[in-house]
């Protein structure tokens, strides 16, 4: 799995998580907002991966 493959799989979840974090995460702490962003990115990446695996079957 190369850089291009990782970029193709993670770009959309990254952008969506970034937008969600910018709009809704106003916790007053950079660390908390970063943890929230990474958690949302992880969750969206997981859901995207499950959907792609299901569609490839």
TORLOLO-120114 format. One record per atom (N, C-alpha, C): atom name; residue number from 1; z, x, y. Coordinates in nm, 2 decimals. Example, Ala and Ser with C-alpha at 12.3 -4.5 7.8 and 13.67 -1.06 7.14 Angstrom:
   name   resi        Z        X        Y
      N      1     0.78     1.32    -0.57
     CA      1     0.78     1.23    -0.45
      C      1     0.78     1.32    -0.33
      N      2     0.71     1.28    -0.22
     CA      2     0.71     1.37    -0.11
      C      2     0.79     1.29     0.00
! end
This chain:
   name   resi        Z        X        Y
      N      1     0.00     0.09    -0.12
     CA      1     0.00     0.00     0.00
      C      1     0.00     0.09     0.12
      N      2    -0.11     0.08     0.20
     CA      2    -0.12     0.17     0.32
      C      2    -0.08     0.10     0.45
      N      3    -0.10     0.17     0.55
     CA      3    -0.06     0.12     0.68
      C      3    -0.14     0.00     0.72
      N      4    -0.27     0.00     0.69
     CA      4    -0.35    -0.11     0.73
      C      4    -0.31    -0.24     0.66
      N      5    -0.28    -0.23     0.53
     CA      5    -0.23    -0.34     0.45
      C      5    -0.10    -0.40     0.50
      N      6    -0.01    -0.31     0.54
     CA      6     0.12    -0.35     0.59
      C      6     0.10    -0.42     0.73
      N      7     0.01    -0.36     0.81
     CA      7    -0.02    -0.42     0.94
      C      7    -0.08    -0.56     0.92
      N      8    -0.17    -0.58     0.83
     CA      8    -0.23    -0.71     0.81
      C      8    -0.13    -0.81     0.76
      N      9    -0.03    -0.77     0.68
     CA      9     0.07    -0.86     0.63
      C      9     0.18    -0.89     0.73
      N     10     0.22    -0.80     0.81
     CA     10     0.33    -0.81     0.90
      C     10     0.30    -0.84     1.04
      N     11     0.18    -0.84     1.08
     CA     11     0.15    -0.85     1.22
      C     11     0.18    -1.00     1.27
      N     12     0.13    -1.10     1.20
     CA     12     0.16    -1.23     1.25
      C     12     0.31    -1.27     1.24
      N     13     0.38    -1.24     1.13
     CA     13     0.53    -1.27     1.14
      C     13     0.60    -1.19     1.25
      N     14     0.56    -1.07     1.28
     CA     14     0.62    -0.99     1.39
      C     14     0.60    -1.06     1.52
      N     15     0.47    -1.10     1.55
     CA     15     0.44    -1.16     1.68
      C     15     0.52    -1.30     1.69
      N     16     0.52    -1.38     1.59
     CA     16     0.59    -1.50     1.59
      C     16     0.74    -1.48     1.61
      N     17     0.80    -1.39     1.54
     CA     17     0.94    -1.35     1.56
      C     17     0.97    -1.30     1.70
      N     18     0.88    -1.22     1.76
     CA     18     0.90    -1.17     1.89
      C     18     0.90    -1.29     1.99
      N     19     0.81    -1.38     1.98
     CA     19     0.80    -1.50     2.07
      C     19     0.93    -1.58     2.05
      N     20     0.97    -1.61     1.93
     CA     20     1.09    -1.68     1.91
      C     20     1.21    -1.61     1.98
      N     21     1.22    -1.48     1.96
     CA     21     1.33    -1.41     2.01
      C     21     1.33    -1.41     2.17
      N     22     1.21    -1.40     2.22
     CA     22     1.20    -1.40     2.37
      C     22     1.23    -1.54     2.43
      N     23     1.20    -1.64     2.36
     CA     23     1.22    -1.78     2.41
      C     23     1.36    -1.83     2.39
      N     24     1.42    -1.81     2.27
     CA     24     1.54    -1.87     2.23
      C     24     1.67    -1.78     2.23
      N     25     1.65    -1.65     2.21
     CA     25     1.76    -1.57     2.19
      C     25     1.81    -1.51     2.32
      N     26     1.91    -1.57     2.38
     CA     26     1.97    -1.53     2.51
      C     26     2.12    -1.51     2.49
      N     27     2.15    -1.42     2.40
     CA     27     2.29    -1.40     2.36
      C     27     2.37    -1.30     2.45
      N     28     2.30    -1.24     2.54
     CA     28     2.37    -1.15     2.63
      C     28     2.40    -1.01     2.57
      N     29     2.36    -0.99     2.46
     CA     29     2.38    -0.86     2.39
      C     29     2.25    -0.81     2.32
      N     30     2.21    -0.69     2.36
     CA     30     2.08    -0.64     2.30
      C     30     2.09    -0.63     2.15
      N     31     2.21    -0.58     2.10
     CA     31     2.23    -0.56     1.96
      C     31     2.22    -0.70     1.88
      N     32     2.28    -0.80     1.93
     CA     32     2.28    -0.93     1.87
      C     32     2.13    -0.99     1.87
      N     33     2.07    -0.97     1.98
     CA     33     1.93    -1.02     1.99
      C     33     1.84    -0.95     1.90
      N     34     1.86    -0.82     1.88
     CA     34     1.78    -0.73     1.79
      C     34     1.80    -0.77     1.65
      N     35     1.93    -0.80     1.61
     CA     35     1.96    -0.84     1.48
      C     35     1.90    -0.98     1.45
      N     36     1.90    -1.07     1.55
     CA     36     1.84    -1.20     1.53
      C     36     1.69    -1.19     1.52
      N     37     1.63    -1.10     1.60
     CA     37     1.48    -1.08     1.59
      C     37     1.44    -1.03     1.45
      N     38     1.52    -0.93     1.40
     CA     38     1.48    -0.87     1.27
      C     38     1.50    -0.97     1.16
      N     39     1.61    -1.05     1.17
     CA     39     1.63    -1.15     1.07
      C     39     1.52    -1.25     1.07
      N     40     1.48    -1.30     1.18
     CA     40     1.36    -1.39     1.19
      C     40     1.24    -1.33     1.14
      N     41     1.21    -1.20     1.17
     CA     41     1.09    -1.13     1.13
      C     41     1.10    -1.12     0.97
      N     42     1.21    -1.09     0.92
     CA     42     1.23    -1.08     0.77
      C     42     1.20    -1.21     0.71
      N     43     1.26    -1.32     0.76
     CA     43     1.24    -1.45     0.70
      C     43     1.09    -1.50     0.71
      N     44     1.03    -1.48     0.82
     CA     44     0.89    -1.51     0.83
      C     44     0.80    -1.43     0.75
      N     45     0.83    -1.30     0.73
     CA     45     0.76    -1.21     0.64
      C     45     0.77    -1.26     0.50
      N     46     0.89    -1.30     0.46
     CA     46     0.91    -1.34     0.32
      C     46     0.84    -1.47     0.30
      N     47     0.84    -1.57     0.39
     CA     47     0.77    -1.69     0.37
      C     47     0.62    -1.67     0.37
      N     48     0.57    -1.58     0.45
     CA     48     0.43    -1.55     0.45
      C     48     0.39    -1.49     0.32
      N     49     0.47    -1.40     0.27
     CA     49     0.44    -1.33     0.14
      C     49     0.43    -1.43     0.03
      N     50     0.53    -1.53     0.02
     CA     50     0.53    -1.63    -0.08
      C     50     0.41    -1.72    -0.07
      N     51     0.37    -1.76     0.05
     CA     51     0.25    -1.84     0.07
      C     51     0.13    -1.77     0.02
      N     52     0.11    -1.64     0.06
     CA     52    -0.01    -1.57     0.02
      C     52    -0.01    -1.55    -0.13
      N     53     0.10    -1.52    -0.19
     CA     53     0.10    -1.50    -0.34
      C     53     0.06    -1.64    -0.41
      N     54     0.11    -1.75    -0.35
     CA     54     0.08    -1.88    -0.41
      C     54    -0.07    -1.91    -0.40
      N     55    -0.12    -1.88    -0.28
     CA     55    -0.27    -1.91    -0.26
      C     55    -0.36    -1.82    -0.35
      N     56    -0.31    -1.70    -0.38
     CA     56    -0.40    -1.61    -0.46
      C     56    -0.40    -1.64    -0.61
      N     57    -0.31    -1.73    -0.65
     CA     57    -0.31    -1.76    -0.80
      C     57    -0.42    -1.86    -0.83
! end
